Amino acid sequence: MYAVLKTLTEAPRHIKRSFSLLYDLLAIPFSLYVAIFLRIGELVNPLQSELIAVTTVTTVTTIYAFVRMGLYRAILRFMAHQAVITVVVCALISATTLVACSYFIQLSIQLPSGSSISLPRSTPFIYYFLVLVILGSPRLLVRSMVHIILSDNYPRRTNHTKNSVIIYGAGHTGYQVGGSLIQSGMYQVVAYIDDDAKLSNTTVRGISVSPPSELPQLVELYSVDTVLLALGQTNKSQRARVVEKVGNLKVKIQTVPTLEDVIFGSTQISDIRDVEIEDLLGRDPVPPRKDLLDKCVLNKAVMVTGAGGSIGSELCRQILPEKPHTLVLFEQNEFSLYDLERQLSQQFNSTRIVPILGSTLNRHQINETIRTFKVNTIYHAAAYKHVPIVEQNIIEGVRNNVLGTWECANAAIENKVKHFVLVSTDKAVRPTNAMGASKRIAELILQGLSQNQDTTLLSMVRFGNVLGSSGSVVPLFKKQIQDSGPITVTHKKITRFFMTIPEAAQLVIQASAMSQGGDVFVLDMGEPVSIWELAERMVKLSGLTIKDDSNPDGDIEIHQTGLRPGEKLYEELLIGDEVRGTDHPLIMRANEKSLGWIETKQLIQNISDACSRYDAVAIKSIMSSAPTDYTPERGSHDLLRTSNTNVLTLGATNSRNKTH
């Protein structure tokens, strides 16, 4: 039986179609002859001329209907309910044809007794059900046999060399995934799991569906090493609950694309990937408002500073679909600029993309760029943002983040740019590090400039960590897990806000559309996430276990290393309590203390002078005396300044030794 079916399934398509056509050509006249016999109760001569005519017309019409409805184009082993519907409809057409043809021909059936009768009225009904059974049943039977035998679920052919997998989700996505895996020959699907109690003890493609409570036993019974999530459009919170159920088992958790992604061509149903922590963290994003996305972008020249960074590059990717007529990529890192321009040009070839290599501290170059390309909107994402690095390079960090913002904003005002948007951070709220303080100063600059002019709408958007950015802990944890650990977390109680990069970029663009000048926009980041728990979840997603006192035989250890200089346990998004909603549910407008124009100019002058003198201590003092709520740690952490001091001290000591 197996050999016959294997030969049939591996035969060329035209042979299989010819076989199906031949079967139907014989089955339709047979169904009509049996229907007449069942109704009359006597065998009649099938070679009567009128009966042959009716049979021929009915058969040809039925075959034509099958061809037009694509039954012979369907692949038998994938035949689903659409093919069953085709058989039902075509059987109805066939029965209707039988009635019409019998009426017009005035069919008279000669009985063995010598008498004749017209076609009985009940015969077409009997014929209809016979066609359904005789044409439909063999197809369904062969399909089932092919699935049972060729999917390696037939006991005599169980292949123990394939990876045993369980599919979590017995819906339409799970059904499609199961078929794709069976055909790939790389996996052996041993069970389906679904939360819907109505699906328990049913089968999908001949494979049983079990409730989640049976998952541990199934994993152990079949030595399963992978659980595939086929959850369709399930939201993040539901996915997180499913992962929580599976996470305690030592299996790798992977996912398949949604049918929406498959339909729009961004992926294939067979594309399996690891479940990323980004799939589970944060809330489900609110669909962006098209009018807000378009206001500062559509048919405009848009410039993004720091375009090669994680936030800047995603801003570019979200801006281009809104059809600006020009996008200026302003970046000081040559390779990042080259790589981004190459990617965007391949994906968006209808928009003019201009790569400009330069520094935000060079106001003359910024002026020339804005004038040359007639820039309407600037998204200022250029910044040094790694807390430990800026803490050890305070002077350069402040010069770039503060003076770079000052130069860009003034260039925008001089050239009458309509919108200027600063990408800020939650670390600017009551900062304990130089990076956060520098971003808070940058916010104060825009607020001060807004009081002295009304040409450019200056605003800032403040949000927390973005998943997958160069400064995120997620890439670090992934690398540490790949290296078999340990994972390093600075403190067991440390928490952070997280948001996906695409959502953050979309919200920045939408916030800019609501600017009235000097606005501090704050994004709703959802609930804070424990970094320690984040590390644990990432280990479990990798199919590994935590190594600790309760599980000394685990795979990955998590070490607490202590807070780094300037690092806080908890991040905040608001300095005060005065916050108002906007037209977007995830964007708020904060009312915070600011400086007047004269005070702003003096602050910038003081910082510029201190940077010129390379005085890190003075810079920290200036930033803490401004309305930043900055509480610096004692002493200067600028490595170059400290090294210079040590060299001077060593030189003085050597001089004294020589004198003695």
Helices and strands as residue ranges (DSSP letters): H 2-10, H 13-40, H 49-68, G 71-73, G 76-78, H 81-105, E 108-110, E 116-118, H 123-131, I 132-136, H 137-150, G 155-157, E 163-168, H 172-184, E 187-193, G 197-199, E 203-204, E 207-210, G 212-214, H 215-221, E 226-229, H 236-247, E 252-255, H 259-263, E 273-274, G 277-279, H 290-295, E 301-305, H 310-319, G 320-322, E 326-331, H 334-347, E 352-357, H 363-373, E 377-380, H 387-392, H 394-398, I 399-403, H 404-414, E 419-425, G 426-428, H 434-450, E 457-463, E 465-467, H 473-482, E 487-489, E 495-496, E 498-500, H 501-512, E 519-523, E 529-530, H 531-541, E 558-560, E 579-581, E 587-590, H 597-613, H 616-625, H 639-659
